[in-house]
């Protein structure tokens, strides 16, 4: 099957670095998965070219497929990306009501850019190609295409949480967002809960007569488990003494990740279980995100002050409880942390899925996973130690339990999670999408043929 993949961000960007055109990968589980699809199947990838040299590469042959880049003006970038996608939709779909921003022209610019994507799709689409649109930035595109007469199969995949219908309804233009997505032929989510919430939102806003029965599917995105099992890992160079446990986390800087709560859980661990002092090292890696946004800079400052206060209270000349690293790390470094860590502490306040949890399970041969009960991946990894990130003392107790867990229990939990990750890996996810797309293509063909016969 030939796909036209449509995403907000491109798989790679071109940046002017020291006067040279440098190609940079856009990291993330979704981008990695879709690159594998396109390498195998070929086709076209339509995306926003936000690199400072991307305007010189509007069309690019890459890895056996073609990248088609859309240029946005400063006004479009601000209204579409900063104001509406990240200022309105992102906090709404993560239940952060107090952070939802409403601007006078945010939605209108969002509409304009969605139309811009649809125009580019119409320009490059060919008969028989499946259009596969991704995520909250492009929710209006399916309806725009259908209204313009595009007959190709359209898949829409939603990658973040979908909130309860009562919460979604507070959004002005909620009906347009729901109707835009509901116009796709196939709509996929990562959990049954998100699928249920979407259905109820549509029934509430669009009416029960809108038939979604044969459109909605729930398939949790998997990972390339074989890569994480076999990838080479270098020694980390962390000096662990006297059987100290290495606790590890990796997150993008974002208010949904619960970073300050996690640091406070470490502080509670030290207060509640003083015998655990010096018996662990927690490496907290935070990757930069939206560095130009003032509230993110303030969030970073608050986190660093919290970590500094905790380290100041409990460190000595030979030990500090939290090693805080604000930087991007390489894939090889990440694999090394996965392999070495005794405990992965993955406790977002809410997360659409969280592939780090699955990658850790695939790569580790002994580790214990502590996972937020509000991460979408908890439905795939029920043998993780569940934690409520809002309960700081409860999370501290989970860390203590993991530190002192018997090896047999730890290996039993890890083995069960490895089975789940392997059974529902990236190949499984792609096969499920392809399977329903093939079936829908056949149904659409039968419908067209029957109409032709009638005429």
HUWOJO-V266191 format. One record per residue. N is the residue number from 1. PSI is psi as a letter, one per 20 degrees, with the letter a starting at -180 (* if undefined). Layout:
n & psi
N & PSI
N & PSI
This chain:
n & psi
1 & p
2 & p
3 & q
4 & o
5 & p
6 & o
7 & r
8 & g
9 & q
10 & q
11 & h
12 & q
13 & q
14 & p
15 & q
16 & o
17 & o
18 & k
19 & j
20 & q
21 & o
22 & p
23 & p
24 & p
25 & p
26 & o
27 & r
28 & q
29 & h
30 & g
31 & g
32 & g
33 & g
34 & h
35 & h
36 & g
37 & g
38 & h
39 & h
40 & g
41 & h
42 & a
43 & b
44 & q
45 & o
46 & p
47 & r
48 & p
49 & n
50 & j
51 & q
52 & i
53 & j
54 & h
55 & i
56 & i
57 & l
58 & h
59 & p
60 & p
61 & p
62 & p
63 & k
64 & j
65 & r
66 & p
67 & p
68 & o
69 & q
70 & p
71 & p
72 & q
73 & r
74 & h
75 & g
76 & g
77 & g
78 & g
79 & g
80 & g
81 & g
82 & g
83 & g
84 & g
85 & g
86 & h
87 & h
88 & g
89 & g
90 & g
91 & h
92 & g
93 & j
94 & j
95 & k
96 & m
97 & h
98 & i
99 & i
100 & p
101 & p
102 & o
103 & q
104 & h
105 & j
106 & g
107 & h
108 & h
109 & h
110 & g
111 & g
112 & g
113 & h
114 & h
115 & h
116 & g
117 & g
118 & h
119 & g
120 & h
121 & g
122 & h
123 & h
124 & i
125 & q
126 & q
127 & p
128 & i
129 & p
130 & p
131 & p
132 & o
133 & q
134 & p
135 & r
136 & h
137 & i
138 & k
139 & h
140 & i
141 & g
142 & g
143 & g
144 & g
145 & g
146 & g
147 & h
148 & i
149 & j
150 & p
151 & i
152 & q
153 & p
154 & p
155 & p
156 & p
157 & p
158 & p
159 & i
160 & r
161 & q
162 & p
163 & r
164 & q
165 & h
166 & h
167 & g
168 & h
169 & i
170 & i
171 & p
172 & q
173 & j
174 & h
175 & g
176 & h
177 & g
178 & g
179 & h
180 & g
181 & g
182 & i
183 & i
184 & q
185 & h
186 & p
187 & p
188 & q
189 & r
190 & i
191 & q
192 & h
193 & g
194 & h
195 & g
196 & g
197 & h
198 & g
199 & g
200 & h
201 & g
202 & g
203 & h
204 & h
205 & h
206 & i
207 & q
208 & i
209 & i
210 & o
211 & o
212 & j
213 & g
214 & j
215 & h
216 & p
217 & q
218 & o
219 & o
220 & p
221 & p
222 & r
223 & r
224 & n
225 & h
226 & g
227 & g
228 & h
229 & h
230 & i
231 & q
232 & p
233 & p
234 & q
235 & q
236 & h
237 & j
238 & p
239 & n
240 & p
241 & q
242 & l
243 & k
244 & q
245 & p
246 & o
247 & p
248 & q
249 & q
250 & p
251 & q
252 & q
253 & o
254 & q
255 & i
256 & i
257 & i
258 & k
259 & g
260 & g
261 & h
262 & g
263 & h
264 & h
265 & h
266 & g
267 & g
268 & h
269 & g
270 & h
271 & g
272 & h
273 & m
274 & h
275 & i
276 & i
277 & p
278 & j
279 & j
280 & r
281 & p
282 & o
283 & o
284 & o
285 & p
286 & p
287 & q
288 & q
289 & p
290 & l
291 & h
292 & i
293 & p
294 & h
295 & h
296 & h
297 & h
298 & h
299 & g
300 & g
301 & g
302 & g
303 & g
304 & h
305 & h
306 & g
307 & g
308 & g
309 & g
310 & g
311 & h
312 & h
313 & h
314 & i
315 & q
316 & a
317 & h
318 & i
319 & q
320 & q
321 & h
322 & p
323 & o
324 & p
325 & o
326 & n
327 & r
328 & q
329 & q
330 & r
331 & g
332 & h
333 & g
334 & g
335 & h
336 & g
337 & g
338 & g
339 & h
340 & h
341 & p
342 & h
343 & p
344 & p
345 & n
346 & n
347 & m
348 & q
349 & h
350 & q
351 & p
352 & h
353 & f
354 & n
355 & i
356 & h
357 & g
358 & h
359 & g
360 & g
361 & g
362 & h
363 & h
364 & q
365 & j
366 & i
367 & r
368 & p
369 & p
370 & o
371 & p
372 & p
373 & i
374 & j
375 & p
376 & h
377 & i
378 & h
379 & h
380 & i
381 & m
382 & i
383 & j
384 & q
385 & o
386 & p
387 & q
388 & o
389 & i
390 & i
391 & n
392 & g
393 & h
394 & h
395 & h
396 & g
397 & h
398 & g
399 & g
400 & g
401 & g
402 & h
403 & h
404 & j
405 & p
406 & q
407 & h
408 & g
409 & g
410 & g
411 & h
412 & g
413 & g
414 & g
415 & g
416 & g
417 & h
418 & g
419 & g
420 & g
421 & h
422 & g
423 & h
424 & l
425 & a
426 & g
427 & h
428 & g
429 & g
430 & h
431 & h
432 & g
433 & g
434 & h
435 & g
436 & h
437 & g
438 & g
439 & g
440 & h
441 & g
442 & g
443 & g
444 & h
445 & g
446 & g
447 & g
448 & g
449 & h
450 & h
451 & h
452 & g
453 & h
454 & g
455 & *
